[in-house]
Amino acid sequence: MRSPESPVLSISGLIKDVGPLASLDGKMLRVVNGVSLMAERGQVTALLGANGAGKTTTIECAQGLQKRSGGSISLLGQDPGRSGADLRSRVGVMLQDGGLPPSARPIPLLRHIAGMYARPRSVDELVERLGIDTFARTSVRRLSGGQKQRLALAAALIGNPEVLFLDEPSAGLDPQSRQLVFELISELRAAGMGIILTTHLMDDAQRLADYVYIIDAGRNVAEGTVSQLLQRDPAVEAGTDHVRTLVFEAPPGLDFTGVLPDAIAVSETRAGSYVASGALTPRDLASLTAWWAAHGVMPGSMSLAARSLEDVFLDISGKDIR
């Protein structure tokens, strides 16, 4: 666990019930069940989980947009459920659905929002940095998903906040826009802003996050730095960088029974294409290449992929669709 001197956000035992729902015989549905987390200044804290895991509900309670059913929340030292405009002016929020008026045009909208703050950021600077000038004459309702995301990010930043909430910030972005947003997030972190982002995209969290909380079915199931989470596999020795997946092309129909340990699963995904999954070691690779040599097999191609946050998440929460 981390011990920050002054976290921008502290949540303890958060509970959120919704309902009653007819489909549940009139009973309340608990969508967040005891989530606890901290987010520090100058760091990106990621809430990672599948759709419906409780990530968005958690941060909406943290922002005061939803009333919690239990637990405690401190945002910049205040309870967001009881605070007023002073706290809201210090917090930037980028919602997944944007929350932008559909008939507005981007630049007038940003200037209107800037007028609500005592010390706003430069509208022109954000417009240029996020490429908003390229669609400035288009109303919000006609913007693409990625354009709405960039505008929503600008709107969240215009008040020059101390803490920034980002809900699925790369949703709908093309590769160029995604890179642009990631660079901006890194700059904001370096400037000391506390950033809390939710995502179901494991690559985003692995690339951006200083600290990760994995949420599944409304509960904390794991936390740590990316490096710490990648070492959760008991088959992986601490301090090593074992490969998780080996993909290779070879003649179809080969039987690799007994070649690798039972913990390493080898499957033929299509004729002549094989995948070996598990915490592979150099000794395992040596055994496989020795088998190839003994049987006159020359792979057409071979690639290695390191263990990822997606592997960690699937190990923890399972692979079944819910």
N, C-alpha and C positions, 0 to 999 in steps of 0.2 A: 504493500500500500504506500502511496505517496503521502508526504507530510508538508504540503505547501504552507507558506506563512500567511498568504492572503489569497485564497482561491476566488476566482470571479463567480464561480457557481459551486454550491455544495448541496447535494440532495441526499437525504437519509430516509430509507424505508418508504419510498413513494408508493402510494396506492391510488389507483383510479378505477372506479366502478362506473359502468354505464348501464342504462336500462330503466325500467324493466322492459324486456323484450318478449313478445308473444311466442317467438320461436324457442325461447328458453323457459317456457311455462311461467312467465311473469317474473322470473328471478333476475337479479342484477348480474351483469357480466363483468368480471374483473379483468381489465385489459392491461393494467400495470400492477404488478404484485411484489412490492418490496424493493424496487430499484434504488440503488445507492451509487453515487458517483461524485467526483470532484473534477473541476476544470481550472487550470491555472492561467495566469497572465503569460503572454509570450509563448503559448503552446496551442497546438491543434489537438483537441480531444474529440475522438470519433466514437459515435454510437453505431455499432455495426449489427445488422440483423436482417432477416428476411422481411418481405412485405408482411405487415400485420404483426410484427414482433412486439410492438409497443414503443418504438423509437420516437415517432412523431408525437404521440400522446405525451411521452415523457418531456420532450422539450417544450411542448405547448403548455404543460403545467409549469415548467420552469420559467416560462415567459409571462405567466399569469393569464394566458389566453384560455386555459381550461382550469376549472376549480378542482383541486385534488380532493380525494376522499380520505387520505391519510398520509402520514409522514411529514417531513419538514423540508423546506427549500429556502436557501439563502442565495440571492442573486445580487452581487455587488454589496453584500452586507445587509440586504433588505429582503423581506418576505414579498415576493412578487404578487401574491394574492391580496395583499393589503396596501401596497404602495401606490403612489400616484404618478403624476406626470414627470416628476424629477427623475425617477428610476427609468421610466420608459425613454426619456431623452438620452440616456446613457447606453441604450441597448439597441443594436441593429438586428433586424429579423428578416430573413429571406425564406418565405414559406414555399412549400413544394408547388402549390397551385398559383403562386404569384401574388394573388390578392390585389391585382391592379385594376383600376377602372377601365372597362373595355373601350370606351369611346375616347379616352385621353390619347394625346400624342406624347412621345417619350420626353422631349426636352421641356415643354411647358409643365409636364407632370413633375419632373425632377426639380424644376425651379419652385413650383408650388410647395413641394415637400421641404426643400431647403429653407423656405421662409418660415417654417415652423420651429427652427432651431436657432439658438443664439450664436453658435460657432460652426456653421455647416462647412463641409468640404466644398471645393470648387466644382460646380456643375460641369463647366467646360472641361475640366481635367478628367472627370469620370466619363464624360461622353466620349472624349478622344481615346482614353485608355481602354474602354470596353467596346469601342467600335460602334457606339450607338448612333453616331452621325450618319452611318450608312443606311439606317432605317428611320431617321428622325421624322419624316413626313408621314409615316404609316401609323394608323391607330393601333392601340394595343390588341384589339380583337383580331386584327389581320397579321399580327406578328407570328413568326414561326415559334416553335417551342423553345429553341435555343436563344432566339432574340428576346423572348419574354424572360428567360432566365438571366440574361445579361442585364436587362433593365431592372429586374427585381433585385439583383445584386447591387446595382448602383443605388437604388432606392434604400436598401438596407445600410449602405455606407454613407449616404449623404449627410447624416446627422453627426458624423465623426464619432462613432460609438466607442466605448471602452471594451465592450464584449459583443461578439457577433455570432448569431445563430444561423446556420445554413442547413436547410432541409433538402437533401438530395441535390447539391449544387451543380452537379454535372449532368443532370437529367436533360436529355434532348440536345445536348451540345455537340457540334461537329468537332473533329479533332483539333482544329486551330483554336476554336473558342474554348475548348476544354483546357488546352495548354495555357491560354491567356488567363483564364480564371485561376488555374493552379498557381501560376506565377504571382498573381495578385495576392492570393491567400498566403503564400510564402512571405511576401513582402510585409503584409499586415502582421503576421506572426513575429517577424524580425523586429518590427516597430513596437512590439510589446502588447499587441491586442490579444485578448483571450478569445479563441474561436472554438465553437462547439458545432460539429457537423454530424448529421445523420446520413447514412447511406446503406444501401444493400449491395453496393458495388465494392467488392473486396479490394480490387486494384486501387481504387481511390484512397481507401483507408491506409493501405500499405505504403502508398506513395506520400501521403500528406501528414499522417497522424504521428504525434509524439506519444500519445497514450490512447489505448483502445479499450472500450467496454463492449463486450459481445452480449447482446440481449436476445433472448429466445423465449417466446410465450410469456412475455411480460416480466421476465426475471433476469437478473444478472447471472450469466453462466460462466464468464471468464473476463479477466482484465489484465492489462499489462502493456508494456511497450511492444512494438511489432516483434522485436528480437525475442522478448520473453515468451510471447505467444507461439512463435515458431518453434520453440524448444519444448512445447507441451507434450509432444509425442514421446511416450516412455521408451520407445525404441531408438530415439535419437539422443546421443550423448551430449551433455552440456558442452558448449563451446565449439561444436563441430558444425559443418555446413553440408549435411547429408542431402543427397538428391532424392526427391520424392517420386518422380516419374521418369521412366525411360521409354521412349518411343522408337521403334525400329522397323524397317522393312526387310523381309526375308521370304524365302519360298513358302507358299501357303501350306497349312496342315501340319506344321511342326509341333512336336509334343515336348514341352519343357518341364514335365513332371520330374521333380527331384533335383532339377538343376539349381534352383534357388530355394532359400528357406521358405517354409510354409507361410510366413507372414508376408511374403512378396507374392502378390497375385499377378499372373501373366495371362493375358487374354488376347485373342485374335479378333480385333474389332471389325475387320473386313479381310478378305482374302489377301494374305501376305503382309498385313499391317498388324503389328503387335504392340501391346502396352504392358509394361511391368510397373506395378504400383506398390508403393511401400517405402519404408525408410532404407533405401539402398545404401550399401557401404562399398568401399573400394574392393573388398573381398568378394562381394556379390558380383560386381562387374567382371572381376577376374575369372570367376567361375563360369559366367555366361560366355565370355570370349573364348575360354578354354573349350567349352562345349561346341561353340561354333567351329573352332579349329579342328576338333576331333571328328566332326561330322561334315567337314568341307563346306560350311555355310559362310558366305560372304554377304553381310547385310548391305542392302542397297542404300540405306541411310540410317542415321541414328541421332537422336537428340535427347538432351537431359533437361528436366525442369525442376527447379528447386521447390521445396515445400512452401506453400503460400498461405495467406490468411484464409483463403477459400477452403483449403484442406483442413485447417484448424476448425473453421466454422462447421464444416460438414462432419468432422469427427465428433464435435460436441453435440450438435443438434440433430444429426442423422440426415440421411439423403432422401427420406420419404417426402413427397408433396403433401401438404396439409390443407 
